[in-house]
Amino acid sequence: MSSISGIEPVPSKPLVTAAQLSVALPVLAVLLASAVFAAFVALSGQNPATVFGLIVQGGFGSSFAWQDTLSRAAPLVLVGLAVAIPAQAGLVIIGGEGALVLGGLAGAVVTLPFAGVHALPMQLLMLLAGALIGGLWFGLAGVLRQYRGVNETISSLLLSYIGIAVFHHLTEGMLRDPASLDKPSTHPIDPSHMLPTLPGVGVHAGLAVSLLLAIAAHVVLRYTRWGFALRVVGGSARVARMIGLAVNRWILGASVVAGGMAGIAGAIEVAAVQGTANSSLIVGYGYSGILVAFLARHQPLAIVAVALLIGGMQASASLLQRRLGLPDATMLVFQGLIFVCVLVADAIAQQLRETTRR
Amino acid sequence: MSVPQVELKNMTKRFGANLALNNVSLLIRSGTVHALLGENGAGKSTLVKCLVGFYHPDEGHIQVDGREHRLNSPKDADALGIGMVYQHFTLVPSMTVAQNLVVSGARLPAYINWQSELRRLAEVTKKLPFHVPLDVRVSQLSAGEKQKAEIVKQLYLGRKLLILDEPTSVLTPAEADEVLGHVRSLTRAGELSAILISHKFHEVRRFADDVTVLRRGASVRTGAVADLTDDALAEAMIGEPVSKIVQHAPKSPPKSDIILSISDLRVNGDNGLPAVKDLSLEVRAGEIVGIAGVSGNGQLELVEALMGQRDRSGTIAVSGSSFNGTRLEIARLGVYGLPQEPLKNACIDRMSLAENLALRNFDRVPLCRGIAMNYGALAEQAERLVAQFRVKAPSLTASMSTLSGGNVQRAVLARELTQDVRLLVASNPTFGLDFVACEETYRRIVEARNGGAAVLLISEDLDELLGLVDRVLVMSAGRIVHEVSAEGADKRVIGKYMAGMKAA
């Protein structure tokens, strides 16, 4: 014993633990982005304090603001999960927008033949159809990666454009409701099939669905052997194969489930908000989901919190426009700044880890 | 420019709280080969990195021909004629040797007159004892030729002090002899001085004039090689008297039952070309079969195919059942492995020590019931294994990457060898490990064999292999070209087969 302990020094504990770092980094990134954003609005002639005040007011300042924020958070949670679940398996899939719009389209058309049927099975059918199509869409990226060596980040992004194009093609073509003149849409779903409003909250039931799925994802990833195996696959495919895990299946599974999440987000937007599939689905939720997941460090419960934050920011955009005449895109600038800061913080943390290891 | 006498005086270098070099002095006499011996982490590479200007010592200085110099960057070292040959090749594979040499010059003109450069190059290299084909692409050279080309590059650049960092680790014994022999004759002729980093005693004995032993950052022994015995060097290296390098357990006659049977195995390498060609072999219960070979002759692909990490054709059977590396088969047939570089190839660096110890059985009772993990049981198992195998770590929840190399290996040994092992595949299991961890690895492998397991040991270190195995197979160009029992093994014959100089 003594000879061994003499030669092998016990490494000292690092100054900051990984867990502390994973909270501190995103917070720092948001603070830094806020500082840059403050400079940005100051340059466009506004008082930063006023702007931040309005963001808080517009996102969280009233029950109406909260309703707006929460109904935006619902899809953001799901598209955030669509990035975070594959991230556990080491994938960076950013094509949530494509899976979302196609899932929405599937949800919009699947119940059309069943007008007047009891609502609950139809609502479930819509979500299921969205999940299936979204899962299929991400599954394609997974297949391309595992069997053809195509980078999943690029393929999922490009598939997203294809998905949007297919969506336009169908909603403006064979699935178009001739009555939708200025805004090509599918036939509206039976109004009785729309998702109900949650009593007491004033937000549609899609919020509950996304919260339940986030909790489910948390439990599965954290407390089951599936989550464990997925982390092994994400940590090293080589080692996963050595211990006998079927890596291809795990990667495909994670992709399909993730695509399903994005697809459900689209179906909820149709079943709770739009009532039809139309271009209002294509508002960038899929891309915001990337930000949500990265800021939450791919932790499902943190995704809920971050989705609220980003949802609130987006909800406040119209207030900024009305009160200060700031363009609609101001919030996109803020989001973009946060994203860049998160990526930079990640890169710096990575570098720190490597230098301390040496 | 004559060959300078280089002296490092009282070098001290700290990395944070870690004292990497502690007042080390080193004198390289003009025209000699000075060997640096020491375990991994003893400070050898820190010392030479100070000498080539990568690191700046906190205290101490460097004297060349009695004059003090500050080396702020590798450029300063270059100006003094100090150059380094790395363990891994630094030539551009897609360029010819000549092109590599020309572009290695520090001051390249914007326009290169290849005609005149190549003529000048031919002049320079003609005088060297090394013969390297100049107009062949580096990717087509053998490892020995590449190593020679690296040295030629240093000489072409006018370097007078060469630092060779384990230059023979990728060479066959014959190639190693040739390369080091040339270096030695150049130093004898007074054209060069050299620092040879090695941990092979026989190399030091044959090719070095002086030797310095480093241990934990301090110079513990220095002197002429001729004055020091191997035992004295080994003792200085590990800081205690050496019992014996490998305790080869008494052999029991191998049992008759065949555990591993591979037939007509074909595996492609990463480049899509066949790397393992129609390979067949058998390993019986209670024997260690070694596969010797120079790296890159299909051993990696063989192991990966065996462990289910690579597509293949042909059959692999364990205890008579076909084996494809699924979790079920691994557990039922008892197939486990000790890969090289365990942190990279057997562990998930960002998962915790406890989780890494559970990779083999995380989905079985008691660690898992149904689909629910029992993290309490996982921690208990980790605690038990850590105590049993004396793994040192900040905590059970520390991420694997915070452990030292030896402790990562202990953790992998704990995980793999506490299973019901019937076939153990060990691939360069001691690569990069310190003395104590090597010893322990050997002991555990022999124990597994004595417990009735079949062991396939792939190693590029022939001494290690011959010290452990019962039977040696030599692999060259994807095939088994030679087989001999350990008693009848002759290193020179094996070396020839390794080099592909004899066909099967």
Chai-1 contact restraints between the chains, C-beta under 6 A:
chainA,res_idxA,chainB,res_idxB,connection_type,confidence,min_distance_angstrom,max_distance_angstrom,comment,restraint_id
A,I4,B,R390,contact,1.0,0.0,6.0,A-B,restraint_1
A,I7,B,V436,contact,1.0,0.0,6.0,A-B,restraint_2
A,E8,B,K392,contact,1.0,0.0,6.0,A-B,restraint_3
A,E8,B,S404,contact,1.0,0.0,6.0,A-B,restraint_4
A,E8,B,G406,contact,1.0,0.0,6.0,A-B,restraint_5
A,V10,B,K392,contact,1.0,0.0,6.0,A-B,restraint_6
A,P11,B,P394,contact,1.0,0.0,6.0,A-B,restraint_7
A,P11,B,T402,contact,1.0,0.0,6.0,A-B,restraint_8
A,K13,B,P394,contact,1.0,0.0,6.0,A-B,restraint_9
A,Y223,B,M373,contact,1.0,0.0,6.0,A-B,restraint_10
A,T224,B,I371,contact,1.0,0.0,6.0,A-B,restraint_11
A,T224,B,A372,contact,1.0,0.0,6.0,A-B,restraint_12
A,R225,B,D363,contact,1.0,0.0,6.0,A-B,restraint_13
A,R225,B,C368,contact,1.0,0.0,6.0,A-B,restraint_14
A,R225,B,I371,contact,1.0,0.0,6.0,A-B,restraint_15
A,R225,B,M373,contact,1.0,0.0,6.0,A-B,restraint_16
A,F228,B,F362,contact,1.0,0.0,6.0,A-B,restraint_17
A,F228,B,M373,contact,1.0,0.0,6.0,A-B,restraint_18
A,V232,B,I348,contact,1.0,0.0,6.0,A-B,restraint_19
A,G235,B,I348,contact,1.0,0.0,6.0,A-B,restraint_20
A,G235,B,R350,contact,1.0,0.0,6.0,A-B,restraint_21
A,G235,B,M351,contact,1.0,0.0,6.0,A-B,restraint_22
A,S236,B,I348,contact,1.0,0.0,6.0,A-B,restraint_23
A,V239,B,I348,contact,1.0,0.0,6.0,A-B,restraint_24
A,R241,B,G308,contact,1.0,0.0,6.0,A-B,restraint_25
A,R241,B,Q309,contact,1.0,0.0,6.0,A-B,restraint_26
A,M242,B,M307,contact,1.0,0.0,6.0,A-B,restraint_27
A,I243,B,L359,contact,1.0,0.0,6.0,A-B,restraint_28
A,G244,B,G325,contact,1.0,0.0,6.0,A-B,restraint_29
A,G244,B,T326,contact,1.0,0.0,6.0,A-B,restraint_30
A,G244,B,R327,contact,1.0,0.0,6.0,A-B,restraint_31
A,G244,B,I330,contact,1.0,0.0,6.0,A-B,restraint_32
